[in-house]
Amino acid sequence: MATTRNALGQNAFDIAWNEGFALSTEEAIAYAQRGRGERKRPASGWESLTPTELNVVGLTAEGLGNKDIAERLFISPRTVQTHLTHVYAKLSMTSRIQLIQEAARHS
């Protein structure tokens, strides 16, 4: 609890604590069960890509390497690789060439 209080600041922590304290048991259970909400994108295919993944794909299709993509998007090269790994999985691909070819079909 102290970590959360320090991260939020005393005032924001007190507000959140009081809002939570005011919930009935049923309201608290419903809040906890709702999770992050309904998924808006499909789990696979081109439409499943997030905006950041699409940016990474676009820059990859332009011929940029991970380091250059990272600099453009202000993220680390490792994060670029993680996005590409997710993209490959969502599109059932195994190579950068396949990804570039698919990107050309969608541009």
Biopython code that builds the backbone (N, CA, C, O; Angstrom):
import numpy as np
from Bio.PDB.StructureBuilder import StructureBuilder

atoms = [
    (1, "MET", "N", (0.824, -1.185, 0.000)),
    (1, "MET", "CA", (0.000, 0.000, 0.000)),
    (1, "MET", "C", (0.873, 1.256, 0.000)),
    (1, "MET", "O", (0.524, 2.241, -0.650)),
    (2, "ALA", "N", (1.977, 1.241, 0.700)),
    (2, "ALA", "CA", (2.865, 2.408, 0.758)),
    (2, "ALA", "C", (3.447, 2.715, -0.613)),
    (2, "ALA", "O", (3.623, 3.878, -0.974)),
    (3, "THR", "N", (3.745, 1.670, -1.375)),
    (3, "THR", "CA", (4.282, 1.870, -2.723)),
    (3, "THR", "C", (3.259, 2.579, -3.600)),
    (3, "THR", "O", (3.603, 3.496, -4.347)),
    (4, "THR", "N", (2.010, 2.156, -3.508)),
    (4, "THR", "CA", (0.944, 2.785, -4.288)),
    (4, "THR", "C", (0.742, 4.230, -3.855)),
    (4, "THR", "O", (0.580, 5.122, -4.688)),
    (5, "ARG", "N", (0.752, 4.450, -2.554)),
    (5, "ARG", "CA", (0.592, 5.816, -2.025)),
    (5, "ARG", "C", (1.720, 6.714, -2.531)),
    (5, "ARG", "O", (1.476, 7.852, -2.932)),
    (6, "ASN", "N", (2.936, 6.212, -2.512)),
    (6, "ASN", "CA", (4.079, 6.994, -2.988)),
    (6, "ASN", "C", (3.979, 7.257, -4.481)),
    (6, "ASN", "O", (4.299, 8.353, -4.943)),
    (7, "ALA", "N", (3.535, 6.253, -5.244)),
    (7, "ALA", "CA", (3.432, 6.407, -6.696)),
    (7, "ALA", "C", (2.348, 7.401, -7.081)),
    (7, "ALA", "O", (2.535, 8.203, -7.996)),
    (8, "LEU", "N", (1.217, 7.354, -6.389)),
    (8, "LEU", "CA", (0.095, 8.236, -6.724)),
    (8, "LEU", "C", (0.214, 9.622, -6.099)),
    (8, "LEU", "O", (-0.263, 10.608, -6.661)),
    (9, "GLY", "N", (0.842, 9.687, -4.953)),
    (9, "GLY", "CA", (0.814, 10.915, -4.163)),
    (9, "GLY", "C", (-0.325, 10.800, -3.161)),
    (9, "GLY", "O", (-1.324, 10.134, -3.430)),
    (10, "GLN", "N", (-0.181, 11.435, -2.027)),
    (10, "GLN", "CA", (-1.147, 11.285, -0.937)),
    (10, "GLN", "C", (-2.555, 11.681, -1.354)),
    (10, "GLN", "O", (-3.505, 10.960, -1.048)),
    (11, "ASN", "N", (-2.717, 12.805, -2.043)),
    (11, "ASN", "CA", (-4.050, 13.288, -2.398)),
    (11, "ASN", "C", (-4.768, 12.323, -3.345)),
    (11, "ASN", "O", (-5.920, 11.966, -3.101)),
    (12, "ALA", "N", (-4.105, 11.901, -4.413)),
    (12, "ALA", "CA", (-4.720, 10.976, -5.365)),
    (12, "ALA", "C", (-5.006, 9.633, -4.703)),
    (12, "ALA", "O", (-6.033, 9.011, -4.973)),
    (13, "PHE", "N", (-4.098, 9.187, -3.837)),
    (13, "PHE", "CA", (-4.319, 7.930, -3.115)),
    (13, "PHE", "C", (-5.574, 8.031, -2.248)),
    (13, "PHE", "O", (-6.411, 7.128, -2.257)),
    (14, "ASP", "N", (-5.704, 9.131, -1.500)),
    (14, "ASP", "CA", (-6.871, 9.312, -0.625)),
    (14, "ASP", "C", (-8.171, 9.318, -1.418)),
    (14, "ASP", "O", (-9.167, 8.737, -0.986)),
    (15, "ILE", "N", (-8.166, 9.967, -2.568)),
    (15, "ILE", "CA", (-9.367, 10.013, -3.416)),
    (15, "ILE", "C", (-9.734, 8.602, -3.882)),
    (15, "ILE", "O", (-10.887, 8.187, -3.774)),
    (16, "ALA", "N", (-8.743, 7.871, -4.401)),
    (16, "ALA", "CA", (-8.997, 6.509, -4.884)),
    (16, "ALA", "C", (-9.450, 5.605, -3.745)),
    (16, "ALA", "O", (-10.377, 4.812, -3.907)),
    (17, "TRP", "N", (-8.797, 5.725, -2.595)),
    (17, "TRP", "CA", (-9.150, 4.897, -1.451)),
    (17, "TRP", "C", (-10.603, 5.144, -1.039)),
    (17, "TRP", "O", (-11.353, 4.198, -0.794)),
    (18, "ASN", "N", (-10.995, 6.413, -0.965)),
    (18, "ASN", "CA", (-12.357, 6.766, -0.549)),
    (18, "ASN", "C", (-13.392, 6.290, -1.568)),
    (18, "ASN", "O", (-14.474, 5.840, -1.192)),
    (19, "GLU", "N", (-13.060, 6.387, -2.855)),
    (19, "GLU", "CA", (-13.988, 5.888, -3.887)),
    (19, "GLU", "C", (-14.165, 4.383, -3.749)),
    (19, "GLU", "O", (-15.284, 3.877, -3.828)),
    (20, "GLY", "N", (-13.071, 3.669, -3.543)),
    (20, "GLY", "CA", (-13.154, 2.224, -3.363)),
    (20, "GLY", "C", (-13.893, 1.843, -2.098)),
    (20, "GLY", "O", (-14.683, 0.900, -2.096)),
    (21, "PHE", "N", (-13.642, 2.571, -1.020)),
    (21, "PHE", "CA", (-14.287, 2.302, 0.266)),
    (21, "PHE", "C", (-15.797, 2.501, 0.167)),
    (21, "PHE", "O", (-16.555, 1.823, 0.861)),
    (22, "ALA", "N", (-16.242, 3.423, -0.687)),
    (22, "ALA", "CA", (-17.663, 3.726, -0.824)),
    (22, "ALA", "C", (-18.425, 2.663, -1.631)),
    (22, "ALA", "O", (-19.656, 2.644, -1.609)),
    (23, "LEU", "N", (-17.711, 1.782, -2.341)),
    (23, "LEU", "CA", (-18.387, 0.754, -3.130)),
    (23, "LEU", "C", (-19.014, -0.302, -2.227)),
    (23, "LEU", "O", (-18.455, -0.678, -1.197)),
    (24, "SER", "N", (-20.193, -0.771, -2.642)),
    (24, "SER", "CA", (-20.779, -1.914, -1.951)),
    (24, "SER", "C", (-19.992, -3.164, -2.332)),
    (24, "SER", "O", (-19.188, -3.131, -3.264)),
    (25, "THR", "N", (-20.213, -4.238, -1.635)),
    (25, "THR", "CA", (-19.532, -5.488, -1.958)),
    (25, "THR", "C", (-19.850, -5.908, -3.383)),
    (25, "THR", "O", (-18.953, -6.316, -4.121)),
    (26, "GLU", "N", (-21.105, -5.814, -3.778)),
    (26, "GLU", "CA", (-21.520, -6.183, -5.134)),
    (26, "GLU", "C", (-20.855, -5.297, -6.179)),
    (26, "GLU", "O", (-20.420, -5.789, -7.220)),
    (27, "GLU", "N", (-20.772, -3.996, -5.914)),
    (27, "GLU", "CA", (-20.119, -3.075, -6.847)),
    (27, "GLU", "C", (-18.625, -3.374, -6.968)),
    (27, "GLU", "O", (-18.064, -3.322, -8.063)),
    (28, "ALA", "N", (-17.988, -3.685, -5.850)),
    (28, "ALA", "CA", (-16.557, -3.998, -5.871)),
    (28, "ALA", "C", (-16.299, -5.275, -6.665)),
    (28, "ALA", "O", (-15.340, -5.339, -7.433)),
    (29, "ILE", "N", (-17.143, -6.293, -6.488)),
    (29, "ILE", "CA", (-16.998, -7.543, -7.237)),
    (29, "ILE", "C", (-17.206, -7.291, -8.719)),
    (29, "ILE", "O", (-16.431, -7.783, -9.539)),
    (30, "ALA", "N", (-18.240, -6.534, -9.083)),
    (30, "ALA", "CA", (-18.508, -6.232, -10.491)),
    (30, "ALA", "C", (-17.341, -5.464, -11.106)),
    (30, "ALA", "O", (-16.961, -5.726, -12.248)),
    (31, "TYR", "N", (-16.774, -4.526, -10.363)),
    (31, "TYR", "CA", (-15.627, -3.752, -10.841)),
    (31, "TYR", "C", (-14.438, -4.664, -11.101)),
    (31, "TYR", "O", (-13.779, -4.551, -12.135)),
    (32, "ALA", "N", (-14.163, -5.561, -10.174)),
    (32, "ALA", "CA", (-13.022, -6.468, -10.314)),
    (32, "ALA", "C", (-13.214, -7.449, -11.463)),
    (32, "ALA", "O", (-12.244, -7.822, -12.123)),
    (33, "GLN", "N", (-14.444, -7.870, -11.709)),
    (33, "GLN", "CA", (-14.710, -8.860, -12.746)),
    (33, "GLN", "C", (-14.742, -8.277, -14.147)),
    (33, "GLN", "O", (-14.594, -9.015, -15.121)),
    (34, "ARG", "N", (-14.928, -6.992, -14.270)),
    (34, "ARG", "CA", (-15.073, -6.428, -15.616)),
    (34, "ARG", "C", (-13.766, -6.396, -16.386)),
    (34, "ARG", "O", (-13.787, -6.288, -17.612)),
    (35, "GLY", "N", (-12.645, -6.486, -15.718)),
    (35, "GLY", "CA", (-11.353, -6.542, -16.397)),
    (35, "GLY", "C", (-11.107, -5.314, -17.236)),
    (35, "GLY", "O", (-11.483, -4.202, -16.867)),
    (36, "ARG", "N", (-10.468, -5.529, -18.374)),
    (36, "ARG", "CA", (-10.110, -4.410, -19.242)),
    (36, "ARG", "C", (-11.157, -4.142, -20.297)),
    (36, "ARG", "O", (-10.943, -3.301, -21.170)),
    (37, "GLY", "N", (-12.253, -4.812, -20.247)),
    (37, "GLY", "CA", (-13.316, -4.557, -21.208)),
    (37, "GLY", "C", (-13.250, -5.481, -22.403)),
    (37, "GLY", "O", (-12.362, -6.326, -22.518)),
    (38, "GLU", "N", (-14.193, -5.303, -23.272)),
    (38, "GLU", "CA", (-14.302, -6.134, -24.459)),
    (38, "GLU", "C", (-13.197, -5.797, -25.451)),
    (38, "GLU", "O", (-12.862, -4.630, -25.651)),
    (39, "ARG", "N", (-12.642, -6.821, -26.065)),
    (39, "ARG", "CA", (-11.578, -6.624, -27.048)),
    (39, "ARG", "C", (-12.192, -6.051, -28.328)),
    (39, "ARG", "O", (-13.186, -6.566, -28.841)),
    (40, "LYS", "N", (-11.590, -4.992, -28.824)),
    (40, "LYS", "CA", (-12.114, -4.320, -30.014)),
    (40, "LYS", "C", (-11.526, -4.876, -31.308)),
    (40, "LYS", "O", (-12.123, -4.720, -32.373)),
    (41, "ARG", "N", (-10.362, -5.522, -31.228)),
    (41, "ARG", "CA", (-9.701, -6.050, -32.418)),
    (41, "ARG", "C", (-9.748, -7.570, -32.407)),
    (41, "ARG", "O", (-9.803, -8.191, -31.345)),
    (42, "PRO", "N", (-9.725, -8.167, -33.601)),
    (42, "PRO", "CA", (-9.618, -9.626, -33.646)),
    (42, "PRO", "C", (-8.253, -10.071, -33.124)),
    (42, "PRO", "O", (-7.342, -9.254, -32.991)),
    (43, "ALA", "N", (-8.108, -11.353, -32.830)),
    (43, "ALA", "CA", (-6.861, -11.861, -32.262)),
    (43, "ALA", "C", (-5.779, -12.074, -33.312)),
    (43, "ALA", "O", (-4.596, -12.125, -32.974)),
    (44, "SER", "N", (-6.160, -12.198, -34.568)),
    (44, "SER", "CA", (-5.163, -12.431, -35.617)),
    (44, "SER", "C", (-5.584, -11.733, -36.900)),
    (44, "SER", "O", (-6.713, -11.257, -37.024)),
    (45, "GLY", "N", (-4.662, -11.678, -37.852)),
    (45, "GLY", "CA", (-4.923, -11.007, -39.126)),
    (45, "GLY", "C", (-4.526, -9.546, -39.080)),
    (45, "GLY", "O", (-4.216, -9.002, -38.020)),
    (46, "TRP", "N", (-4.540, -8.917, -40.246)),
    (46, "TRP", "CA", (-4.105, -7.523, -40.387)),
    (46, "TRP", "C", (-4.872, -6.592, -39.458)),
    (46, "TRP", "O", (-4.293, -5.665, -38.892)),
    (47, "GLU", "N", (-6.168, -6.830, -39.296)),
    (47, "GLU", "CA", (-7.003, -5.960, -38.457)),
    (47, "GLU", "C", (-6.670, -6.075, -36.980)),
    (47, "GLU", "O", (-7.103, -5.243, -36.183)),
    (48, "SER", "N", (-5.904, -7.098, -36.599)),
    (48, "SER", "CA", (-5.544, -7.283, -35.190)),
    (48, "SER", "C", (-4.360, -6.412, -34.769)),
    (48, "SER", "O", (-4.090, -6.274, -33.576)),
    (49, "LEU", "N", (-3.657, -5.828, -35.731)),
    (49, "LEU", "CA", (-2.461, -5.049, -35.409)),
    (49, "LEU", "C", (-2.814, -3.741, -34.715)),
    (49, "LEU", "O", (-3.760, -3.051, -35.095)),
    (50, "THR", "N", (-2.040, -3.419, -33.697)),
    (50, "THR", "CA", (-2.236, -2.165, -32.973)),
    (50, "THR", "C", (-1.675, -1.012, -33.809)),
    (50, "THR", "O", (-0.921, -1.249, -34.753)),
    (51, "PRO", "N", (-2.027, 0.218, -33.480)),
    (51, "PRO", "CA", (-1.450, 1.357, -34.209)),
    (51, "PRO", "C", (0.081, 1.365, -34.178)),
    (51, "PRO", "O", (0.714, 1.666, -35.189)),
    (52, "THR", "N", (0.674, 1.041, -33.045)),
    (52, "THR", "CA", (2.140, 1.014, -32.971)),
    (52, "THR", "C", (2.703, -0.098, -33.835)),
    (52, "THR", "O", (3.707, 0.098, -34.520)),
    (53, "GLU", "N", (2.072, -1.259, -33.813)),
    (53, "GLU", "CA", (2.528, -2.356, -34.672)),
    (53, "GLU", "C", (2.446, -1.958, -36.138)),
    (53, "GLU", "O", (3.339, -2.282, -36.920)),
    (54, "LEU", "N", (1.385, -1.261, -36.516)),
    (54, "LEU", "CA", (1.256, -0.796, -37.902)),
    (54, "LEU", "C", (2.356, 0.203, -38.252)),
    (54, "LEU", "O", (2.875, 0.186, -39.369)),
    (55, "ASN", "N", (2.717, 1.076, -37.304)),
    (55, "ASN", "CA", (3.823, 2.011, -37.546)),
    (55, "ASN", "C", (5.126, 1.257, -37.760)),
    (55, "ASN", "O", (5.897, 1.580, -38.663)),
    (56, "VAL", "N", (5.370, 0.251, -36.925)),
    (56, "VAL", "CA", (6.582, -0.547, -37.061)),
    (56, "VAL", "C", (6.585, -1.268, -38.405)),
    (56, "VAL", "O", (7.614, -1.316, -39.079)),
    (57, "VAL", "N", (5.454, -1.825, -38.797)),
    (57, "VAL", "CA", (5.354, -2.509, -40.091)),
    (57, "VAL", "C", (5.638, -1.529, -41.228)),
    (57, "VAL", "O", (6.385, -1.854, -42.151)),
    (58, "GLY", "N", (5.053, -0.342, -41.169)),
    (58, "GLY", "CA", (5.270, 0.660, -42.217)),
    (58, "GLY", "C", (6.720, 1.051, -42.360)),
    (58, "GLY", "O", (7.230, 1.168, -43.474)),
    (59, "LEU", "N", (7.389, 1.252, -41.240)),
    (59, "LEU", "CA", (8.801, 1.628, -41.286)),
    (59, "LEU", "C", (9.673, 0.450, -41.732)),
    (59, "LEU", "O", (10.695, 0.641, -42.390)),
    (60, "THR", "N", (9.265, -0.752, -41.372)),
    (60, "THR", "CA", (9.966, -1.946, -41.851)),
    (60, "THR", "C", (9.833, -2.037, -43.368)),
    (60, "THR", "O", (10.802, -2.340, -44.064)),
    (61, "ALA", "N", (8.646, -1.777, -43.870)),
    (61, "ALA", "CA", (8.397, -1.828, -45.316)),
    (61, "ALA", "C", (9.188, -0.747, -46.056)),
    (61, "ALA", "O", (9.495, -0.904, -47.237)),
    (62, "GLU", "N", (9.516, 0.340, -45.370)),
    (62, "GLU", "CA", (10.344, 1.390, -45.974)),
    (62, "GLU", "C", (11.814, 0.976, -46.029)),
    (62, "GLU", "O", (12.643, 1.674, -46.611)),
    (63, "GLY", "N", (12.123, -0.163, -45.419)),
    (63, "GLY", "CA", (13.485, -0.668, -45.455)),
    (63, "GLY", "C", (14.334, -0.316, -44.251)),
    (63, "GLY", "O", (15.540, -0.562, -44.253)),
    (64, "LEU", "N", (13.727, 0.257, -43.222)),
    (64, "LEU", "CA", (14.490, 0.634, -42.039)),
    (64, "LEU", "C", (14.789, -0.579, -41.170)),
    (64, "LEU", "O", (13.985, -1.508, -41.093)),
    (65, "GLY", "N", (15.925, -0.570, -40.528)),
    (65, "GLY", "CA", (16.285, -1.602, -39.562)),
    (65, "GLY", "C", (15.685, -1.284, -38.202)),
    (65, "GLY", "O", (15.152, -0.196, -37.986)),
    (66, "ASN", "N", (15.775, -2.227, -37.302)),
    (66, "ASN", "CA", (15.177, -2.054, -35.976)),
    (66, "ASN", "C", (15.725, -0.832, -35.237)),
    (66, "ASN", "O", (14.970, -0.121, -34.575)),
    (67, "LYS", "N", (17.020, -0.588, -35.345)),
    (67, "LYS", "CA", (17.617, 0.560, -34.655)),
    (67, "LYS", "C", (17.049, 1.870, -35.196)),
    (67, "LYS", "O", (16.735, 2.777, -34.425)),
    (68, "ASP", "N", (16.915, 1.972, -36.522)),
    (68, "ASP", "CA", (16.362, 3.188, -37.136)),
    (68, "ASP", "C", (14.882, 3.364, -36.797)),
    (68, "ASP", "O", (14.420, 4.478, -36.554)),
    (69, "ILE", "N", (14.150, 2.256, -36.782)),
    (69, "ILE", "CA", (12.727, 2.313, -36.405)),
    (69, "ILE", "C", (12.610, 2.791, -34.963)),
    (69, "ILE", "O", (11.769, 3.631, -34.643)),
    (70, "ALA", "N", (13.457, 2.251, -34.103)),
    (70, "ALA", "CA", (13.443, 2.638, -32.688)),
    (70, "ALA", "C", (13.679, 4.134, -32.525)),
    (70, "ALA", "O", (12.996, 4.796, -31.744)),
    (71, "GLU", "N", (14.647, 4.661, -33.265)),
    (71, "GLU", "CA", (14.933, 6.096, -33.176)),
    (71, "GLU", "C", (13.754, 6.934, -33.649)),
    (71, "GLU", "O", (13.432, 7.959, -33.047)),
    (72, "ARG", "N", (13.120, 6.503, -34.714)),
    (72, "ARG", "CA", (11.966, 7.246, -35.246)),
    (72, "ARG", "C", (10.788, 7.251, -34.272)),
    (72, "ARG", "O", (10.094, 8.258, -34.132)),
    (73, "LEU", "N", (10.568, 6.115, -33.600)),
    (73, "LEU", "CA", (9.397, 5.980, -32.726)),
    (73, "LEU", "C", (9.719, 6.258, -31.257)),
    (73, "LEU", "O", (8.840, 6.156, -30.401)),
    (74, "PHE", "N", (10.982, 6.611, -30.959)),
    (74, "PHE", "CA", (11.409, 6.905, -29.589)),
    (74, "PHE", "C", (11.172, 5.720, -28.654)),
    (74, "PHE", "O", (10.689, 5.882, -27.533)),
    (75, "ILE", "N", (11.519, 4.531, -29.137)),
    (75, "ILE", "CA", (11.453, 3.317, -28.343)),
    (75, "ILE", "C", (12.782, 2.580, -28.502)),
    (75, "ILE", "O", (13.621, 2.987, -29.306)),
    (76, "SER", "N", (12.976, 1.523, -27.758)),
    (76, "SER", "CA", (14.237, 0.789, -27.860)),
    (76, "SER", "C", (14.183, -0.207, -29.024)),
    (76, "SER", "O", (13.102, -0.646, -29.419)),
    (77, "PRO", "N", (15.345, -0.561, -29.570)),
    (77, "PRO", "CA", (15.374, -1.593, -30.615)),
    (77, "PRO", "C", (14.762, -2.912, -30.137)),
    (77, "PRO", "O", (14.157, -3.642, -30.923)),
    (78, "ARG", "N", (14.920, -3.211, -28.857)),
    (78, "ARG", "CA", (14.323, -4.430, -28.288)),
    (78, "ARG", "C", (12.794, -4.356, -28.349)),
    (78, "ARG", "O", (12.137, -5.360, -28.625)),
    (79, "THR", "N", (12.233, -3.186, -28.095)),
    (79, "THR", "CA", (10.780, -3.011, -28.182)),
    (79, "THR", "C", (10.315, -3.171, -29.622)),
    (79, "THR", "O", (9.259, -3.752, -29.870)),
    (80, "VAL", "N", (11.087, -2.665, -30.565)),
    (80, "VAL", "CA", (10.764, -2.860, -31.985)),
    (80, "VAL", "C", (10.712, -4.351, -32.282)),
    (80, "VAL", "O", (9.770, -4.824, -32.918)),
    (81, "GLN", "N", (11.718, -5.099, -31.826)),
    (81, "GLN", "CA", (11.746, -6.542, -32.057)),
    (81, "GLN", "C", (10.538, -7.228, -31.424)),
    (81, "GLN", "O", (9.974, -8.156, -32.004)),
    (82, "THR", "N", (10.144, -6.776, -30.245)),
    (82, "THR", "CA", (8.961, -7.346, -29.584)),
    (82, "THR", "C", (7.715, -7.089, -30.419)),
    (82, "THR", "O", (6.893, -7.987, -30.602)),
    (83, "HIS", "N", (7.567, -5.863, -30.930)),
    (83, "HIS", "CA", (6.413, -5.564, -31.786)),
    (83, "HIS", "C", (6.429, -6.459, -33.026)),
    (83, "HIS", "O", (5.395, -7.000, -33.417)),
    (84, "LEU", "N", (7.593, -6.613, -33.638)),
    (84, "LEU", "CA", (7.686, -7.456, -34.830)),
    (84, "LEU", "C", (7.346, -8.906, -34.501)),
    (84, "LEU", "O", (6.678, -9.576, -35.289)),
    (85, "THR", "N", (7.791, -9.393, -33.365)),
    (85, "THR", "CA", (7.466, -10.757, -32.953)),
    (85, "THR", "C", (5.959, -10.928, -32.817)),
    (85, "THR", "O", (5.409, -11.942, -33.247)),
    (86, "HIS", "N", (5.287, -9.943, -32.220)),
    (86, "HIS", "CA", (3.829, -9.994, -32.096)),
    (86, "HIS", "C", (3.162, -9.961, -33.465)),
    (86, "HIS", "O", (2.207, -10.696, -33.717)),
    (87, "VAL", "N", (3.672, -9.100, -34.350)),
    (87, "VAL", "CA", (3.123, -8.995, -35.702)),
    (87, "VAL", "C", (3.262, -10.324, -36.445)),
    (87, "VAL", "O", (2.308, -10.799, -37.060)),
    (88, "TYR", "N", (4.453, -10.918, -36.383)),
    (88, "TYR", "CA", (4.677, -12.198, -37.054)),
    (88, "TYR", "C", (3.692, -13.246, -36.548)),
    (88, "TYR", "O", (3.141, -14.016, -37.335)),
    (89, "ALA", "N", (3.472, -13.276, -35.244)),
    (89, "ALA", "CA", (2.543, -14.255, -34.673)),
    (89, "ALA", "C", (1.112, -13.985, -35.132)),
    (89, "ALA", "O", (0.392, -14.911, -35.507)),
    (90, "LYS", "N", (0.703, -12.726, -35.103)),
    (90, "LYS", "CA", (-0.664, -12.380, -35.500)),
    (90, "LYS", "C", (-0.925, -12.662, -36.971)),
    (90, "LYS", "O", (-2.043, -13.006, -37.355)),
    (91, "LEU", "N", (0.112, -12.515, -37.798)),
    (91, "LEU", "CA", (-0.051, -12.709, -39.241)),
    (91, "LEU", "C", (0.431, -14.081, -39.710)),
    (91, "LEU", "O", (0.424, -14.363, -40.909)),
    (92, "SER", "N", (0.843, -14.921, -38.788)),
    (92, "SER", "CA", (1.358, -16.263, -39.111)),
    (92, "SER", "C", (2.496, -16.187, -40.121)),
    (92, "SER", "O", (2.486, -16.873, -41.143)),
    (93, "MET", "N", (3.464, -15.351, -39.819)),
    (93, "MET", "CA", (4.624, -15.154, -40.689)),
    (93, "MET", "C", (5.892, -15.489, -39.932)),
    (93, "MET", "O", (5.914, -15.536, -38.702)),
    (94, "THR", "N", (6.951, -15.721, -40.699)),
    (94, "THR", "CA", (8.224, -16.053, -40.066)),
    (94, "THR", "C", (9.375, -15.172, -40.525)),
    (94, "THR", "O", (10.489, -15.307, -40.019)),
    (95, "SER", "N", (9.129, -14.263, -41.484)),
    (95, "SER", "CA", (10.252, -13.469, -41.973)),
    (95, "SER", "C", (9.852, -12.024, -42.265)),
    (95, "SER", "O", (8.684, -11.698, -42.481)),
    (96, "ARG", "N", (10.866, -11.188, -42.260)),
    (96, "ARG", "CA", (10.708, -9.772, -42.581)),
    (96, "ARG", "C", (10.250, -9.597, -44.036)),
    (96, "ARG", "O", (9.453, -8.709, -44.338)),
    (97, "ILE", "N", (10.755, -10.443, -44.921)),
    (97, "ILE", "CA", (10.366, -10.377, -46.342)),
    (97, "ILE", "C", (8.871, -10.634, -46.502)),
    (97, "ILE", "O", (8.190, -9.910, -47.229)),
    (98, "GLN", "N", (8.357, -11.666, -45.823)),
    (98, "GLN", "CA", (6.922, -11.937, -45.877)),
    (98, "GLN", "C", (6.133, -10.731, -45.379)),
    (98, "GLN", "O", (5.115, -10.360, -45.963)),
    (99, "LEU", "N", (6.608, -10.125, -44.302)),
    (99, "LEU", "CA", (5.930, -8.967, -43.727)),
    (99, "LEU", "C", (5.922, -7.795, -44.701)),
    (99, "LEU", "O", (4.898, -7.130, -44.859)),
    (100, "ILE", "N", (7.040, -7.537, -45.347)),
    (100, "ILE", "CA", (7.124, -6.436, -46.307)),
    (100, "ILE", "C", (6.179, -6.672, -47.485)),
    (100, "ILE", "O", (5.525, -5.740, -47.954)),
    (101, "GLN", "N", (6.107, -7.917, -47.962)),
    (101, "GLN", "CA", (5.197, -8.251, -49.051)),
    (101, "GLN", "C", (3.739, -8.037, -48.638)),
    (101, "GLN", "O", (2.939, -7.501, -49.404)),
    (102, "GLU", "N", (3.410, -8.462, -47.423)),
    (102, "GLU", "CA", (2.034, -8.276, -46.917)),
    (102, "GLU", "C", (1.717, -6.793, -46.733)),
    (102, "GLU", "O", (0.611, -6.349, -47.039)),
    (103, "ALA", "N", (2.678, -6.036, -46.239)),
    (103, "ALA", "CA", (2.471, -4.600, -46.055)),
    (103, "ALA", "C", (2.186, -3.922, -47.388)),
    (103, "ALA", "O", (1.353, -3.018, -47.461)),
    (104, "ALA", "N", (2.873, -4.352, -48.438)),
    (104, "ALA", "CA", (2.655, -3.778, -49.777)),
    (104, "ALA", "C", (1.223, -4.030, -50.237)),
    (104, "ALA", "O", (0.622, -3.180, -50.893)),
    (105, "ARG", "N", (0.681, -5.186, -49.898)),
    (105, "ARG", "CA", (-0.698, -5.505, -50.289)),
    (105, "ARG", "C", (-1.718, -4.646, -49.542)),
    (105, "ARG", "O", (-2.833, -4.446, -50.023)),
    (106, "HIS", "N", (-1.343, -4.145, -48.382)),
    (106, "HIS", "CA", (-2.273, -3.372, -47.551)),
    (106, "HIS", "C", (-2.050, -1.863, -47.640)),
    (106, "HIS", "O", (-2.708, -1.098, -46.936)),
    (107, "SER", "N", (-1.135, -1.436, -48.492)),
    (107, "SER", "CA", (-0.888, 0.020, -48.567)),
    (107, "SER", "C", (-1.571, 0.649, -49.755)),
    (107, "SER", "O", (-1.464, 1.858, -49.960)),
]
sb = StructureBuilder()
sb.init_structure("model")
sb.init_model(0)
sb.init_chain("A")
sb.init_seg("    ")
for serial, (resi, resn, name, xyz) in enumerate(atoms, 1):
    if name == "N":
        sb.init_residue(resn, " ", resi, " ")
    sb.init_atom(name, np.array(xyz, "f"), 0.0, 1.0, " ", f" {name:<3s}", serial, name[0])
structure = sb.get_structure()
